[in-house]
């Protein structure tokens, strides 16, 4: 039985979804270039995590990070990517308060002992915790974006046993947070969301505050192996090109557009490389998605 590769079938609906980010970003560039719109300030704050979302953003293509940096926004602060350090960096971070800025947060916030397990620097002679930084900057920001699983709901940083009581940033902010779940967040999800904010304000969100333009349909509904699922043809070991549902694939419960978006320059994704989806874009990842791969339920090899 020959499986139809639905993910590469360029129907108008899938094509428009895939190009949404590019279209939004290009419109921002045109309006800024024609003085219709002014650049806004962006603060990228890293809390408890692995910097995987920063790395993902740097690997983005069409649009890429340079495009973001030079065409879309005034990049005010990033723990990893800015040139200034020490007092100058901290001054730059907190001087933005009172201006119009968007806050993007990567990583979970440590709550234990008032956040003392995560210090981002010193300011006015005292240590500044990530907990304090996200509260002060978040409450004063025009919009807040939680980039990745850890910032959205705690993610890997809050996985058992969670000794420093990590949590998503929504737990410490009294305002709406746009959540871009994923471990890491795809660069397109962030760039598209930011471009939408710059053009129109907050994008349409689902009931968990995720942008519908990326999170509205499950992987299962657009999976190129869906015909195998419908026919009851399931893989029994890794490497087989049939449905991996019985091996623990979380595609049926994971709402994200990986089948058409793909990764690494839009060329591949886990299922395309014969690996089950592990549900990294779902709330509760990783604990709620374990075990990532199962064999005993089907008696496979």
C-alpha positions as CSV (number, residue, x, y, z in Angstrom):
1,X,0.0,0.0,0.0
2,X,1.5,3.3,-1.1
3,X,1.0,6.1,1.5
4,X,0.1,9.6,0.3
5,X,2.6,12.1,1.5
6,X,0.0,14.7,2.6
7,X,2.5,17.0,4.3
8,X,4.2,17.7,1.0
9,X,0.9,18.0,-1.0
10,X,0.7,21.8,-1.6
11,X,-3.1,22.4,-1.4
12,X,-4.0,26.1,-1.1
13,X,-4.9,25.7,2.6
14,X,-1.6,24.2,3.6
15,X,0.4,26.5,1.5
16,X,-1.3,29.6,3.0
17,X,-0.7,28.2,6.5
18,X,3.0,27.5,5.8
19,X,3.6,31.0,4.3
20,X,1.7,32.9,7.1
21,X,4.9,33.8,8.9
22,X,6.7,35.0,5.8
23,X,3.7,37.1,4.7
24,X,3.3,38.7,8.1
25,X,7.0,39.5,8.4
26,X,7.3,40.9,4.9
27,X,4.3,43.2,5.6
28,X,6.0,44.5,8.8
29,X,9.2,45.2,6.8
30,X,7.3,47.1,4.1
31,X,5.4,49.2,6.6
32,X,8.5,50.1,8.6
33,X,10.5,50.8,5.4
34,X,7.7,53.1,4.2
35,X,7.4,54.9,7.5
36,X,3.9,53.6,8.0
37,X,4.9,51.9,11.2
38,X,7.8,52.5,13.7
39,X,10.0,49.7,15.1
40,X,9.1,48.6,18.6
41,X,11.4,47.5,21.4
42,X,11.9,43.8,22.1
43,X,13.4,42.4,25.3
44,X,14.3,38.7,25.3
45,X,14.8,37.5,28.8
46,X,16.3,34.0,29.6
47,X,15.3,32.3,32.8
48,X,15.8,28.6,33.8
49,X,16.3,26.6,30.7
50,X,18.8,25.4,28.2
51,X,18.8,28.3,25.7
52,X,17.3,26.0,23.2
53,X,14.8,28.6,22.0
54,X,17.6,31.1,21.3
55,X,19.5,28.4,19.3
56,X,16.3,27.6,17.4
57,X,15.7,31.2,16.6
58,X,19.3,31.6,15.4
59,X,18.8,28.6,13.1
60,X,15.6,30.1,11.5
61,X,15.4,30.7,7.8
62,X,13.0,32.8,5.6
63,X,12.8,34.9,7.8
64,X,16.0,34.6,9.8
65,X,17.4,36.2,12.9
66,X,19.3,38.9,11.0
67,X,16.0,39.9,9.5
68,X,14.4,40.2,12.9
69,X,17.4,42.2,14.3
70,X,17.7,44.7,11.4
71,X,14.2,45.0,9.9
72,X,11.6,44.4,12.5
73,X,12.4,45.6,16.0
74,X,14.9,47.4,18.3
75,X,16.6,44.5,20.1
76,X,17.1,45.9,23.6
77,X,18.3,42.9,25.6
78,X,19.2,39.2,25.5
79,X,21.2,37.4,28.1
80,X,23.1,35.5,25.4
81,X,23.1,37.7,22.3
82,X,23.8,41.3,23.3
83,X,27.3,42.9,23.3
84,X,27.1,44.9,26.6
85,X,27.7,43.1,29.9
86,X,27.6,43.8,33.6
87,X,26.1,47.1,34.7
88,X,25.7,48.4,31.2
89,X,23.6,45.3,30.2
90,X,21.4,45.6,33.4
91,X,20.9,49.3,32.8
92,X,19.8,48.6,29.3
93,X,17.4,46.0,30.6
94,X,15.6,48.0,33.2
95,X,15.8,51.4,31.4
96,X,13.3,50.0,29.0
97,X,10.6,50.1,31.6
98,X,8.3,53.0,30.9
99,X,8.7,52.7,27.1
100,X,6.7,50.7,24.6
101,X,8.2,47.2,24.5
102,X,7.3,43.6,24.0
103,X,8.8,41.0,26.4
104,X,9.7,37.5,25.2
105,X,10.7,35.1,27.9
106,X,12.5,31.8,27.5
107,X,12.8,29.4,30.3
108,X,10.8,28.8,33.5
109,X,10.8,31.0,36.6
110,X,12.2,29.5,39.8
111,X,9.8,30.3,42.7
112,X,11.6,28.7,45.6
113,X,13.0,31.1,48.2
114,X,11.7,34.1,46.2
115,X,13.7,32.9,43.1
116,X,17.1,32.9,44.8
117,X,18.2,29.8,42.8
118,X,18.3,31.9,39.6
119,X,20.3,35.2,39.5
120,X,20.5,37.0,36.2
121,X,22.8,39.8,37.4
122,X,23.4,42.7,39.7
123,X,21.6,46.0,39.5
124,X,22.0,49.0,41.8
125,X,24.3,47.0,44.1
126,X,22.1,44.0,44.6
127,X,21.4,40.6,43.0
128,X,18.4,40.4,40.6
129,X,16.5,37.1,40.4
130,X,14.8,35.9,37.3
131,X,11.6,35.9,39.4
132,X,11.9,39.7,40.1
133,X,13.0,40.5,36.5
134,X,10.1,38.7,34.9
135,X,7.6,40.3,37.3
136,X,8.9,43.9,36.8
137,X,9.4,43.6,33.1
138,X,6.3,41.6,32.4
139,X,3.8,43.8,34.3
140,X,5.1,46.8,32.3
141,X,5.3,45.3,28.9
142,X,2.8,45.9,26.1
143,X,2.7,42.2,25.4
144,X,4.3,39.1,26.9
145,X,5.3,36.0,24.9
146,X,6.3,32.8,26.6
147,X,8.8,31.2,24.1
148,X,9.0,27.4,24.5
149,X,7.7,24.8,26.9
150,X,9.5,26.0,30.0
151,X,8.3,29.6,29.8
152,X,4.8,28.4,28.9
153,X,4.1,25.9,31.6
154,X,7.4,24.9,33.3
155,X,8.5,22.2,30.8
156,X,11.7,20.3,31.4
157,X,12.8,22.8,34.0
158,X,9.7,21.9,36.1
159,X,9.9,18.1,35.5
160,X,9.9,15.9,38.5
161,X,11.3,16.4,41.2
162,X,11.5,20.1,40.4
163,X,13.7,21.1,43.4
164,X,13.6,24.9,42.8
165,X,9.8,25.0,42.1
166,X,10.0,26.1,38.5
167,X,6.8,27.2,36.8
168,X,5.6,28.9,33.7
169,X,5.7,32.7,33.7
170,X,1.9,33.0,33.7
171,X,2.1,31.9,37.4
172,X,3.8,35.1,38.4
173,X,2.1,37.6,36.0
174,X,-1.3,39.2,36.4
175,X,-1.8,39.6,32.6
176,X,-2.3,37.5,29.5
177,X,0.7,35.7,28.3
178,X,0.9,34.4,24.7
179,X,2.2,30.9,24.9
180,X,4.4,29.3,22.2
181,X,4.7,25.8,23.5
182,X,7.3,23.5,22.1
183,X,10.7,22.2,23.1
184,X,12.1,24.2,21.4
185,X,9.8,26.8,19.8
186,X,10.0,26.8,16.1
187,X,11.5,30.1,14.8
188,X,8.5,30.6,12.6
189,X,6.1,30.4,15.5
190,X,7.9,33.2,17.3
191,X,8.5,35.4,14.2
192,X,5.0,35.0,13.0
193,X,3.5,35.8,16.4
194,X,5.8,38.8,16.8
195,X,4.9,40.1,13.3
196,X,1.2,39.8,14.1
197,X,1.6,41.7,17.3
198,X,3.4,44.5,15.5
199,X,0.7,44.7,12.8
200,X,-2.5,44.0,14.6
201,X,-2.0,43.4,18.3
202,X,-2.6,40.1,20.0
203,X,-3.4,37.2,17.5
204,X,-6.4,35.0,17.9
205,X,-5.7,32.5,20.6
206,X,-7.0,29.1,21.7
207,X,-8.3,28.4,25.3
208,X,-4.7,27.9,26.4
209,X,-3.5,31.2,25.0
210,X,-1.7,29.7,22.0
211,X,-1.9,31.4,18.5
212,X,-4.5,29.6,16.4
213,X,-2.5,30.1,13.3
214,X,0.0,27.6,14.5
215,X,-1.7,25.5,17.2
216,X,-5.3,24.9,15.9
217,X,-4.9,21.4,14.3
218,X,-3.3,18.2,15.7
219,X,-0.3,16.5,14.1
220,X,-2.5,13.4,13.6
221,X,-5.0,15.3,11.4
222,X,-2.2,16.3,9.0
223,X,0.2,13.4,9.4
224,X,1.5,11.9,6.2
225,X,1.1,8.5,7.8
226,X,-2.6,9.0,8.6
227,X,-3.7,6.5,6.0
228,X,-1.8,3.8,7.8
229,X,-3.6,4.6,11.0
230,X,-7.0,4.5,9.3
231,X,-6.1,1.1,7.8
232,X,-4.8,-0.3,11.1
233,X,-1.2,-0.7,9.9
234,X,1.1,0.1,12.8
235,X,4.9,0.0,13.2
236,X,6.3,-2.5,15.6
237,X,9.9,-1.0,15.7
238,X,11.7,2.2,14.9
239,X,12.5,2.7,11.3
240,X,9.3,1.4,9.8
241,X,7.4,3.8,7.6
242,X,4.0,3.0,8.9
243,X,1.9,4.6,11.7
244,X,3.8,4.9,15.0
245,X,0.7,5.4,17.2
246,X,1.1,2.0,19.0
247,X,4.7,2.9,19.7
248,X,3.6,5.9,21.8
249,X,3.3,8.6,19.1
250,X,1.6,11.7,20.7
251,X,0.5,13.1,17.3
252,X,-3.2,12.6,18.1
253,X,-3.1,14.9,21.2
254,X,-0.5,17.4,20.0
255,X,-1.9,20.6,18.4
256,X,0.9,22.1,16.2
257,X,1.7,22.4,12.5
258,X,5.0,20.4,12.4
259,X,3.8,18.2,9.4
260,X,3.7,21.2,7.1
261,X,6.1,23.5,8.9
262,X,9.0,21.0,9.4
263,X,12.3,21.9,10.9
264,X,16.0,22.6,9.9
265,X,15.1,24.9,7.1
266,X,11.7,23.3,6.6
267,X,13.1,20.0,5.3
268,X,12.3,17.4,8.0
269,X,10.6,16.6,11.3
270,X,10.6,13.7,13.8
271,X,8.0,11.6,12.0
272,X,9.6,12.2,8.7
273,X,12.8,10.7,10.2
274,X,10.9,7.6,11.6
275,X,10.7,8.9,15.2
276,X,7.4,9.2,17.1
277,X,6.1,12.6,18.1
278,X,6.8,13.0,21.8
279,X,4.3,15.8,22.4
280,X,6.8,18.6,23.2
281,X,4.2,21.3,22.1
282,X,1.6,20.1,24.6
283,X,1.1,21.4,28.1
284,X,2.6,19.0,30.7
285,X,5.6,18.0,28.6
286,X,7.7,16.1,29.5
287,X,6.2,14.4,32.5
288,X,2.7,14.0,31.0
289,X,4.0,12.7,27.7
290,X,6.1,9.8,29.2
291,X,7.0,7.2,28.1
292,X,8.0,8.7,24.8
293,X,8.3,5.3,23.1
294,X,6.6,2.1,24.0
295,X,7.0,-1.5,22.7
296,X,5.2,-3.8,25.2
297,X,1.6,-2.8,24.2
298,X,1.9,-4.5,20.8
299,X,4.4,-7.3,21.4
300,X,6.9,-5.8,19.0
301,X,10.5,-6.7,18.7
